[in-house]
Amino acid sequence: MRQLSPGMAFFTDLVVTGAVRGADATSTPAEVTGLLGDGFVESWTGPGQLLRCYELVEVAWEREGDGWRGLYVTVQAHRLDVPLSVDALAADLERAGFPLVEVAPDGVGCRRFVRADSRVAVLADEESGQVLAMTVPAWFARGPRGEPSPWSREAGRDRVRHLVGLGAAEREDWARRQPDEADEAARWWWFLWVACRQLLPDEGERRFGHDRSAWEALALWLLGACEAAGVLDRTETVCEIVRYGLLEPDAAVRACLDAIPVSRADVATRESTPYARENLAAVNASRAAKRLSLAAGELLPRVGDPALRAEVEAWLELRTRLM
C-alpha cells in the first residue's frame, strides 16, 4: 500500500504543537478517534499496553485503572514514499521562529534534535539526512540529561549514600565545595539526582521500617539543586516530585497548583491563541499548566482537601483546550 506523503506543514505543525491534528500524548483513545478518525489498526504490545497505527502515525497507551494513560505519539517518517529532509524541516521551523536544537548523536548513525517546549524529538539518518521518526514526548533530551555521564554509576551511589546520612547544614557545606561552573554544575547535580532516584526506597517500604523520609529529604534537596543549576525548570521539578512520591498527596498537589504560571481565567487555549512566535510565552505557560494539572490529577484519589480537589478538577476540564 502506498504510504502518505503529507506536506511540510504537517511535520512543522507536529514540532510546534506537539500534536498530530490536535491528538497528543495526553489524548484518550476516544479523543484520538474523534480527531484522527477510525481508519486504524490496534495491537497489544505488552501487558496492558495498546498501540494504534494510522499509517504514518502511531499512538500508544497503557492501562491505568479503568482508563488509559497516554505514552507517546510517533510519526514514522521513514515510511514516507518521498523522504523528508531534516535540513528542510529545520529551515522551515527556523523561519517560523520555532527552531530545532541538535543534541549529541546517538553513536549508531543517527542525528537527534529536540524542540524542548513542545517536547518533540526528531531522529534523522546521519548519512542521508532523512527524518526517520518524530516522537512526543521526547525520549531523549539535550544538555546534561542527554549526555553520557563522565562519572560511574557506583560513584554516584556512593555520593548519595554519604549525603543521605548528613544533616541539612552539613549537606549545604558539602554543596559549597562542588563544581560551580555552569555546565559542569548542571551535569554534576543531574548525575546525583539520577543516582538518588535509583536508590530511593519504594513508598510501600515505609511500612516495613525503611527510613524513606531521609531519602525523600535528600531527593527534594537534589531536585532543588538541579533547578538552581538550570537542568530542570519548575514544571519539571514538580513533576519529578509527583512521579517519585516525595511529598504527601495534598502537599504535592498544592505544589503543582502553585507552580502553574498562569490563572485559569488567563491561560492560553487552542481556540484563543495561535501558535506563533509572538505568543510563545503564553503557549508555554499553557503547556506548563497542562503538565502540572495532569500530574496533580494522578493524585486526586488520595487528596483530602476538597478545595484542592475542586481546583484540580477545574483545570482538568480545560485539558483538551490547553496547548
BALOBA-1460 file (C-alpha; in Angstrom, 3 decimals):
// residues 323
<rec num="1" residu="m" x="0.000" y="0.000" z="0.000"/>
<rec num="2" residu="r" x="1.350" y="3.419" z="-0.942"/>
<rec num="3" residu="q" x="2.259" y="5.496" z="2.107"/>
<rec num="4" residu="l" x="1.038" y="9.005" z="2.640"/>
<rec num="5" residu="s" x="3.311" y="11.963" z="1.897"/>
<rec num="6" residu="p" x="1.891" y="14.903" z="3.858"/>
<rec num="7" residu="g" x="3.142" y="18.381" z="3.068"/>
<rec num="8" residu="m" x="5.811" y="20.081" z="5.149"/>
<rec num="9" residu="a" x="3.141" y="21.882" z="7.196"/>
<rec num="10" residu="f" x="2.058" y="18.546" z="8.695"/>
<rec num="11" residu="f" x="5.547" y="17.962" z="10.141"/>
<rec num="12" residu="t" x="6.265" y="21.514" z="11.238"/>
<rec num="13" residu="d" x="2.881" y="21.608" z="12.967"/>
<rec num="14" residu="l" x="3.808" y="18.481" z="14.937"/>
<rec num="15" residu="v" x="7.086" y="20.024" z="16.099"/>
<rec num="16" residu="v" x="5.471" y="23.329" z="17.059"/>
<rec num="17" residu="t" x="2.358" y="21.941" z="18.751"/>
<rec num="18" residu="g" x="3.445" y="18.518" z="19.997"/>
<rec num="19" residu="a" x="0.272" y="17.112" z="18.451"/>
<rec num="20" residu="v" x="-0.972" y="15.481" z="15.244"/>
<rec num="21" residu="r" x="-4.095" y="17.373" z="14.185"/>
<rec num="22" residu="g" x="-4.850" y="18.011" z="17.846"/>
<rec num="23" residu="a" x="-4.078" y="14.489" z="19.124"/>
<rec num="24" residu="d" x="-1.211" y="14.372" z="21.600"/>
<rec num="25" residu="a" x="0.229" y="12.051" z="24.224"/>
<rec num="26" residu="t" x="-2.438" y="13.082" z="26.749"/>
<rec num="27" residu="s" x="-5.362" y="12.227" z="24.450"/>
<rec num="28" residu="t" x="-7.601" y="9.271" z="25.257"/>
<rec num="29" residu="p" x="-8.386" y="6.598" z="22.646"/>
<rec num="30" residu="a" x="-11.852" y="8.120" z="22.155"/>
<rec num="31" residu="e" x="-10.382" y="11.605" z="21.687"/>
<rec num="32" residu="v" x="-7.870" y="10.300" z="19.141"/>
<rec num="33" residu="t" x="-10.673" y="8.607" z="17.193"/>
<rec num="34" residu="g" x="-12.587" y="11.884" z="17.150"/>
<rec num="35" residu="l" x="-9.536" y="13.768" z="15.869"/>
<rec num="36" residu="l" x="-7.895" y="11.263" z="13.505"/>
<rec num="37" residu="g" x="-10.800" y="9.007" z="12.562"/>
<rec num="38" residu="d" x="-11.402" y="5.278" z="12.756"/>
<rec num="39" residu="g" x="-9.073" y="4.144" z="9.954"/>
<rec num="40" residu="f" x="-6.563" y="2.491" z="12.272"/>
<rec num="41" residu="v" x="-5.174" y="-0.887" z="13.325"/>
<rec num="42" residu="e" x="-4.748" y="-1.694" z="17.020"/>
<rec num="43" residu="s" x="-2.487" y="-4.211" z="18.706"/>
<rec num="44" residu="w" x="-1.416" y="-5.114" z="22.218"/>
<rec num="45" residu="t" x="2.329" y="-4.552" z="22.661"/>
<rec num="46" residu="g" x="2.600" y="-5.825" z="26.220"/>
<rec num="47" residu="p" x="0.551" y="-6.391" z="29.369"/>
<rec num="48" residu="g" x="-1.935" y="-3.521" z="29.484"/>
<rec num="49" residu="q" x="-0.299" y="-1.619" z="26.606"/>
<rec num="50" residu="l" x="-2.181" y="-0.624" z="23.460"/>
<rec num="51" residu="l" x="-0.701" y="0.601" z="20.159"/>
<rec num="52" residu="r" x="-2.833" y="2.222" z="17.469"/>
<rec num="53" residu="c" x="-1.459" y="2.764" z="13.951"/>
<rec num="54" residu="y" x="-2.715" y="5.282" z="11.364"/>
<rec num="55" residu="e" x="-0.249" y="4.556" z="8.546"/>
<rec num="56" residu="l" x="2.483" y="7.060" z="9.495"/>
<rec num="57" residu="v" x="1.107" y="7.900" z="12.937"/>
<rec num="58" residu="e" x="1.326" y="5.635" z="15.988"/>
<rec num="59" residu="v" x="-0.303" y="6.357" z="19.345"/>
<rec num="60" residu="a" x="0.387" y="4.283" z="22.464"/>
<rec num="61" residu="w" x="-1.316" y="3.958" z="25.844"/>
<rec num="62" residu="e" x="-1.045" y="1.868" z="28.985"/>
<rec num="63" residu="r" x="-3.930" y="0.717" z="31.137"/>
<rec num="64" residu="e" x="-4.479" y="2.798" z="34.267"/>
<rec num="65" residu="g" x="-7.370" y="1.652" z="36.442"/>
<rec num="66" residu="d" x="-10.493" y="1.733" z="34.290"/>
<rec num="67" residu="g" x="-8.947" y="4.113" z="31.751"/>
<rec num="68" residu="w" x="-5.820" y="4.721" z="29.698"/>
<rec num="69" residu="r" x="-2.667" y="6.765" z="30.242"/>
<rec num="70" residu="g" x="-1.060" y="8.113" z="27.069"/>
<rec num="71" residu="l" x="2.549" y="7.071" z="26.453"/>
<rec num="72" residu="y" x="3.590" y="8.686" z="23.179"/>
<rec num="73" residu="v" x="2.665" y="9.779" z="19.673"/>
<rec num="74" residu="t" x="5.155" y="8.894" z="16.932"/>
<rec num="75" residu="v" x="5.214" y="9.782" z="13.252"/>
<rec num="76" residu="q" x="7.192" y="7.050" z="11.459"/>
<rec num="77" residu="a" x="8.641" y="9.296" z="8.771"/>
<rec num="78" residu="h" x="10.864" y="6.513" z="7.410"/>
<rec num="79" residu="r" x="7.672" y="5.054" z="5.853"/>
<rec num="80" residu="l" x="7.225" y="8.055" z="3.561"/>
<rec num="81" residu="d" x="7.422" y="7.352" z="-0.151"/>
<rec num="82" residu="v" x="9.218" y="10.706" z="-0.580"/>
<rec num="83" residu="p" x="11.919" y="11.142" z="2.128"/>
<rec num="84" residu="l" x="11.660" y="14.128" z="4.452"/>
<rec num="85" residu="s" x="14.916" y="16.104" z="4.754"/>
<rec num="86" residu="v" x="15.812" y="17.134" z="8.283"/>
<rec num="87" residu="d" x="17.620" y="20.201" z="6.906"/>
<rec num="88" residu="a" x="14.468" y="21.315" z="5.087"/>
<rec num="89" residu="l" x="12.374" y="20.700" z="8.198"/>
<rec num="90" residu="a" x="14.833" y="22.631" z="10.393"/>
<rec num="91" residu="a" x="14.920" y="25.542" z="7.928"/>
<rec num="92" residu="d" x="11.124" y="25.743" z="7.847"/>
<rec num="93" residu="l" x="10.959" y="25.754" z="11.639"/>
<rec num="94" residu="e" x="13.695" y="28.393" z="11.850"/>
<rec num="95" residu="r" x="11.661" y="30.666" z="9.572"/>
<rec num="96" residu="a" x="8.588" y="30.115" z="11.751"/>
<rec num="97" residu="g" x="10.525" y="31.048" z="14.898"/>
<rec num="98" residu="f" x="10.459" y="27.566" z="16.454"/>
<rec num="99" residu="p" x="13.967" y="26.223" z="15.739"/>
<rec num="100" residu="l" x="15.078" y="22.678" z="16.444"/>
<rec num="101" residu="v" x="18.107" y="22.102" z="18.672"/>
<rec num="102" residu="e" x="20.522" y="19.324" z="17.770"/>
<rec num="103" residu="v" x="21.701" y="17.151" z="20.644"/>
<rec num="104" residu="a" x="24.539" y="14.649" z="20.840"/>
<rec num="105" residu="p" x="24.421" y="11.977" z="18.096"/>
<rec num="106" residu="d" x="23.434" y="8.503" z="19.217"/>
<rec num="107" residu="g" x="26.667" y="6.898" z="18.043"/>
<rec num="108" residu="v" x="24.965" y="4.443" z="15.696"/>
<rec num="109" residu="g" x="24.466" y="6.628" z="12.643"/>
<rec num="110" residu="c" x="21.629" y="8.955" z="13.668"/>
<rec num="111" residu="r" x="21.308" y="12.658" z="14.415"/>
<rec num="112" residu="r" x="18.948" y="13.746" z="17.187"/>
<rec num="113" residu="f" x="17.018" y="17.011" z="17.510"/>
<rec num="114" residu="v" x="14.566" y="18.337" z="20.086"/>
<rec num="115" residu="r" x="12.077" y="21.143" z="20.466"/>
<rec num="116" residu="a" x="12.078" y="21.394" z="24.255"/>
<rec num="117" residu="d" x="8.873" y="23.371" z="24.823"/>
<rec num="118" residu="s" x="6.670" y="21.049" z="22.746"/>
<rec num="119" residu="r" x="8.748" y="18.037" z="23.922"/>
<rec num="120" residu="v" x="9.186" y="16.714" z="20.385"/>
<rec num="121" residu="a" x="12.167" y="14.574" z="19.382"/>
<rec num="122" residu="v" x="13.312" y="14.201" z="15.770"/>
<rec num="123" residu="l" x="15.561" y="11.340" z="14.688"/>
<rec num="124" residu="a" x="17.370" y="11.570" z="11.339"/>
<rec num="125" residu="d" x="19.776" y="9.364" z="9.399"/>
<rec num="126" residu="e" x="23.250" y="10.823" z="9.793"/>
<rec num="127" residu="e" x="24.355" y="9.992" z="6.258"/>
<rec num="128" residu="s" x="21.276" y="10.769" z="4.169"/>
<rec num="129" residu="g" x="19.688" y="13.445" z="6.360"/>
<rec num="130" residu="q" x="16.320" y="11.675" z="6.075"/>
<rec num="131" residu="v" x="13.961" y="12.080" z="9.023"/>
<rec num="132" residu="l" x="13.274" y="8.637" z="10.440"/>
<rec num="133" residu="a" x="10.823" y="9.369" z="13.243"/>
<rec num="134" residu="m" x="9.292" y="12.195" z="15.263"/>
<rec num="135" residu="t" x="8.074" y="11.453" z="18.793"/>
<rec num="136" residu="v" x="6.313" y="13.311" z="21.592"/>
<rec num="137" residu="p" x="7.132" y="13.344" z="24.425"/>
<rec num="138" residu="a" x="10.820" y="13.213" z="23.534"/>
<rec num="139" residu="w" x="12.608" y="10.095" z="24.731"/>
<rec num="140" residu="f" x="15.976" y="11.822" z="24.639"/>
<rec num="141" residu="a" x="16.970" y="15.221" z="25.926"/>
<rec num="142" residu="r" x="19.520" y="17.921" z="25.271"/>
<rec num="143" residu="g" x="22.186" y="19.039" z="27.713"/>
<rec num="144" residu="p" x="23.182" y="17.056" z="30.810"/>
<rec num="145" residu="r" x="20.104" y="14.845" z="30.657"/>
<rec num="146" residu="g" x="21.015" y="13.632" z="27.181"/>
<rec num="147" residu="e" x="24.765" y="13.220" z="27.582"/>
<rec num="148" residu="p" x="26.678" y="10.200" z="28.909"/>
<rec num="149" residu="s" x="27.854" y="10.778" z="32.454"/>
<rec num="150" residu="p" x="31.612" y="11.190" z="32.960"/>
<rec num="151" residu="w" x="31.207" y="9.572" z="36.371"/>
<rec num="152" residu="s" x="30.449" y="5.931" z="37.135"/>
<rec num="153" residu="r" x="27.115" y="4.724" z="38.467"/>
<rec num="154" residu="e" x="28.791" y="3.361" z="41.594"/>
<rec num="155" residu="a" x="30.464" y="6.719" z="42.247"/>
<rec num="156" residu="g" x="27.039" y="8.363" z="42.169"/>
<rec num="157" residu="r" x="25.573" y="5.822" z="44.541"/>
<rec num="158" residu="d" x="28.480" y="6.269" z="46.942"/>
<rec num="159" residu="r" x="27.930" y="10.043" z="46.952"/>
<rec num="160" residu="v" x="24.211" y="9.881" z="47.648"/>
<rec num="161" residu="r" x="24.642" y="7.205" z="50.336"/>
<rec num="162" residu="h" x="27.022" y="9.656" z="52.002"/>
<rec num="163" residu="l" x="24.660" y="12.592" z="51.545"/>
<rec num="164" residu="v" x="21.592" y="10.834" z="52.936"/>
<rec num="165" residu="g" x="23.361" y="10.500" z="56.279"/>
<rec num="166" residu="l" x="24.231" y="14.204" z="56.549"/>
<rec num="167" residu="g" x="22.254" y="16.889" z="58.320"/>
<rec num="168" residu="a" x="20.978" y="19.932" z="56.458"/>
<rec num="169" residu="a" x="23.883" y="22.202" z="57.480"/>
<rec num="170" residu="e" x="26.492" y="19.560" z="56.626"/>
<rec num="171" residu="r" x="24.843" y="18.990" z="53.262"/>
<rec num="172" residu="e" x="24.943" y="22.694" z="52.409"/>
<rec num="173" residu="d" x="28.588" y="22.857" z="53.423"/>
<rec num="174" residu="w" x="29.279" y="19.880" z="51.144"/>
<rec num="175" residu="a" x="27.411" y="21.592" z="48.288"/>
<rec num="176" residu="r" x="29.632" y="24.682" z="48.513"/>
<rec num="177" residu="r" x="32.637" y="22.509" z="47.634"/>
<rec num="178" residu="q" x="31.043" y="21.107" z="44.449"/>
<rec num="179" residu="p" x="31.597" y="22.308" z="40.839"/>
<rec num="180" residu="d" x="30.310" y="25.832" z="40.279"/>
<rec num="181" residu="e" x="30.994" y="26.303" z="36.550"/>
<rec num="182" residu="a" x="27.543" y="26.292" z="34.943"/>
<rec num="183" residu="d" x="27.800" y="23.336" z="32.548"/>
<rec num="184" residu="e" x="29.785" y="21.225" z="34.982"/>
<rec num="185" residu="a" x="27.398" y="22.006" z="37.853"/>
<rec num="186" residu="a" x="24.375" y="21.047" z="35.741"/>
<rec num="187" residu="r" x="25.939" y="17.696" z="34.809"/>
<rec num="188" residu="w" x="27.005" y="17.043" z="38.383"/>
<rec num="189" residu="w" x="23.662" y="17.723" z="40.082"/>
<rec num="190" residu="w" x="21.727" y="15.810" z="37.420"/>
<rec num="191" residu="f" x="24.107" y="12.856" z="37.890"/>
<rec num="192" residu="l" x="23.469" y="12.875" z="41.639"/>
<rec num="193" residu="w" x="19.692" y="13.129" z="41.199"/>
<rec num="194" residu="v" x="19.685" y="10.128" z="38.844"/>
<rec num="195" residu="a" x="21.739" y="8.146" z="41.368"/>
<rec num="196" residu="c" x="19.382" y="9.163" z="44.182"/>
<rec num="197" residu="r" x="16.186" y="8.173" z="42.388"/>
<rec num="198" residu="q" x="17.703" y="4.765" z="41.595"/>
<rec num="199" residu="l" x="18.230" y="4.161" z="45.329"/>
<rec num="200" residu="l" x="15.031" y="5.810" z="46.571"/>
<rec num="201" residu="p" x="13.065" y="3.229" z="48.598"/>
<rec num="202" residu="d" x="9.598" y="2.392" z="47.343"/>
<rec num="203" residu="e" x="6.763" y="4.281" z="49.038"/>
<rec num="204" residu="g" x="5.447" y="1.000" z="50.405"/>
<rec num="205" residu="e" x="8.740" y="0.201" z="52.117"/>
<rec num="206" residu="r" x="7.925" y="2.795" z="54.774"/>
<rec num="207" residu="r" x="5.569" y="0.198" z="56.261"/>
<rec num="208" residu="f" x="8.437" y="-2.215" z="56.770"/>
<rec num="209" residu="g" x="10.716" y="0.030" z="58.783"/>
<rec num="210" residu="h" x="12.733" y="1.605" z="55.989"/>
<rec num="211" residu="d" x="13.675" y="5.245" z="56.545"/>
<rec num="212" residu="r" x="12.229" y="6.649" z="53.348"/>
<rec num="213" residu="s" x="11.846" y="10.109" z="54.899"/>
<rec num="214" residu="a" x="15.619" y="10.714" z="54.884"/>
<rec num="215" residu="w" x="15.745" y="9.753" z="51.204"/>
<rec num="216" residu="e" x="12.773" y="12.000" z="50.416"/>
<rec num="217" residu="a" x="14.546" y="14.944" z="52.075"/>
<rec num="218" residu="l" x="17.700" y="14.255" z="50.056"/>
<rec num="219" residu="a" x="15.721" y="13.849" z="46.830"/>
<rec num="220" residu="l" x="13.956" y="17.186" z="47.331"/>
<rec num="221" residu="w" x="17.276" y="18.859" z="48.079"/>
<rec num="222" residu="l" x="18.893" y="17.424" z="44.934"/>
<rec num="223" residu="l" x="15.935" y="18.442" z="42.797"/>
<rec num="224" residu="g" x="16.294" y="21.969" z="44.166"/>
<rec num="225" residu="a" x="19.967" y="21.912" z="43.191"/>
<rec num="226" residu="c" x="19.079" y="20.688" z="39.690"/>
<rec num="227" residu="e" x="16.570" y="23.514" z="39.320"/>
<rec num="228" residu="a" x="19.095" y="26.084" z="40.568"/>
<rec num="229" residu="a" x="21.674" y="24.735" z="38.092"/>
<rec num="230" residu="g" x="19.183" y="25.088" z="35.231"/>
<rec num="231" residu="v" x="18.989" y="21.420" z="34.349"/>
<rec num="232" residu="l" x="15.292" y="21.353" z="35.337"/>
<rec num="233" residu="d" x="12.677" y="24.080" z="35.197"/>
<rec num="234" residu="r" x="9.992" y="24.487" z="37.850"/>
<rec num="235" residu="t" x="7.425" y="22.423" z="35.956"/>
<rec num="236" residu="e" x="9.866" y="19.539" z="35.511"/>
<rec num="237" residu="t" x="10.948" y="19.691" z="39.154"/>
<rec num="238" residu="v" x="7.383" y="19.466" z="40.460"/>
<rec num="239" residu="c" x="6.534" y="16.666" z="38.026"/>
<rec num="240" residu="e" x="9.539" y="14.719" z="39.355"/>
<rec num="241" residu="i" x="8.303" y="15.308" z="42.916"/>
<rec num="242" residu="v" x="4.940" y="13.803" z="41.977"/>
<rec num="243" residu="r" x="6.427" y="10.950" z="39.951"/>
<rec num="244" residu="y" x="8.611" y="9.759" z="42.813"/>
<rec num="245" residu="g" x="6.117" y="10.440" z="45.613"/>
<rec num="246" residu="l" x="8.352" y="12.848" z="47.515"/>
<rec num="247" residu="l" x="5.512" y="14.740" z="49.201"/>
<rec num="248" residu="e" x="2.206" y="13.684" z="50.722"/>
<rec num="249" residu="p" x="-0.654" y="13.918" z="48.180"/>
<rec num="250" residu="d" x="-2.160" y="17.191" z="49.418"/>
<rec num="251" residu="a" x="1.262" y="18.857" z="49.587"/>
<rec num="252" residu="a" x="2.238" y="17.542" z="46.151"/>
<rec num="253" residu="v" x="-0.999" y="18.795" z="44.581"/>
<rec num="254" residu="r" x="-0.529" y="22.176" z="46.234"/>
<rec num="255" residu="a" x="2.998" y="22.306" z="44.767"/>
<rec num="256" residu="c" x="1.572" y="21.549" z="41.315"/>
<rec num="257" residu="l" x="-1.038" y="24.288" z="41.561"/>
<rec num="258" residu="d" x="1.462" y="26.812" z="42.959"/>
<rec num="259" residu="a" x="3.813" y="26.108" z="40.034"/>
<rec num="260" residu="i" x="1.187" y="26.793" z="37.342"/>
<rec num="261" residu="p" x="2.405" y="30.119" z="35.910"/>
<rec num="262" residu="v" x="-0.974" y="31.449" z="34.784"/>
<rec num="263" residu="s" x="-4.523" y="31.629" z="36.090"/>
<rec num="264" residu="r" x="-7.386" y="29.629" z="34.617"/>
<rec num="265" residu="a" x="-9.000" y="32.881" z="33.524"/>
<rec num="266" residu="d" x="-5.903" y="33.968" z="31.589"/>
<rec num="267" residu="v" x="-4.485" y="30.684" z="30.289"/>
<rec num="268" residu="a" x="-3.959" y="30.426" z="26.535"/>
<rec num="269" residu="t" x="-6.095" y="27.838" z="24.769"/>
<rec num="270" residu="r" x="-6.109" y="26.350" z="21.279"/>
<rec num="271" residu="e" x="-9.138" y="28.473" z="20.431"/>
<rec num="272" residu="s" x="-7.788" y="31.765" z="21.793"/>
<rec num="273" residu="t" x="-4.105" y="31.741" z="20.903"/>
<rec num="274" residu="p" x="-2.363" y="30.928" z="17.599"/>
<rec num="275" residu="y" x="0.904" y="29.012" z="17.665"/>
<rec num="276" residu="a" x="3.085" y="31.980" z="16.685"/>
<rec num="277" residu="r" x="6.468" y="33.176" z="17.884"/>
<rec num="278" residu="e" x="4.934" y="36.304" z="19.456"/>
<rec num="279" residu="n" x="2.701" y="34.050" z="21.588"/>
<rec num="280" residu="l" x="5.420" y="31.633" z="22.661"/>
<rec num="281" residu="a" x="5.453" y="32.710" z="26.325"/>
<rec num="282" residu="a" x="1.679" y="32.278" z="26.608"/>
<rec num="283" residu="v" x="1.799" y="28.947" z="24.738"/>
<rec num="284" residu="n" x="4.490" y="27.599" z="27.062"/>
<rec num="285" residu="a" x="2.622" y="28.767" z="30.149"/>
<rec num="286" residu="s" x="-0.407" y="26.855" z="28.884"/>
<rec num="287" residu="r" x="1.766" y="23.772" z="28.305"/>
<rec num="288" residu="a" x="3.118" y="24.021" z="31.841"/>
<rec num="289" residu="a" x="-0.426" y="24.315" z="33.203"/>
<rec num="290" residu="k" x="-1.408" y="21.197" z="31.296"/>
<rec num="291" residu="r" x="1.518" y="19.113" z="32.543"/>
<rec num="292" residu="l" x="1.130" y="20.244" z="36.136"/>
<rec num="293" residu="s" x="-2.638" y="19.759" z="36.284"/>
<rec num="294" residu="l" x="-2.267" y="16.281" z="34.795"/>
<rec num="295" residu="a" x="0.397" y="15.446" z="37.398"/>
<rec num="296" residu="a" x="-1.918" y="16.704" z="40.143"/>
<rec num="297" residu="g" x="-4.787" y="14.713" z="38.645"/>
<rec num="298" residu="e" x="-2.893" y="11.478" z="39.196"/>
<rec num="299" residu="l" x="-3.083" y="12.137" z="42.948"/>
<rec num="300" residu="l" x="-6.758" y="13.096" z="43.172"/>
<rec num="301" residu="p" x="-7.970" y="9.771" z="44.668"/>
<rec num="302" residu="r" x="-5.617" y="10.364" z="47.622"/>
<rec num="303" residu="v" x="-6.253" y="14.097" z="48.175"/>
<rec num="304" residu="g" x="-8.195" y="15.058" z="51.291"/>
<rec num="305" residu="d" x="-8.647" y="18.817" z="50.882"/>
<rec num="306" residu="p" x="-11.904" y="19.492" z="48.961"/>
<rec num="307" residu="a" x="-10.676" y="22.890" z="47.752"/>
<rec num="308" residu="l" x="-7.577" y="21.332" z="46.222"/>
<rec num="309" residu="r" x="-9.659" y="18.651" z="44.558"/>
<rec num="310" residu="a" x="-12.039" y="21.227" z="43.098"/>
<rec num="311" residu="e" x="-9.213" y="23.360" z="41.688"/>
<rec num="312" residu="v" x="-7.514" y="20.380" z="40.041"/>
<rec num="313" residu="e" x="-10.805" y="19.177" z="38.585"/>
<rec num="314" residu="a" x="-11.429" y="22.663" z="37.154"/>
<rec num="315" residu="w" x="-8.021" y="22.591" z="35.453"/>
<rec num="316" residu="l" x="-8.624" y="19.080" z="34.125"/>
<rec num="317" residu="e" x="-11.828" y="20.250" z="32.476"/>
<rec num="318" residu="l" x="-9.602" y="22.555" z="30.387"/>
<rec num="319" residu="r" x="-7.137" y="19.787" z="29.442"/>
<rec num="320" residu="t" x="-8.179" y="19.250" z="25.832"/>
<rec num="321" residu="r" x="-8.199" y="23.005" z="25.173"/>
<rec num="322" residu="l" x="-4.726" y="23.714" z="26.557"/>
<rec num="323" residu="m" x="-1.728" y="23.983" z="24.255"/>
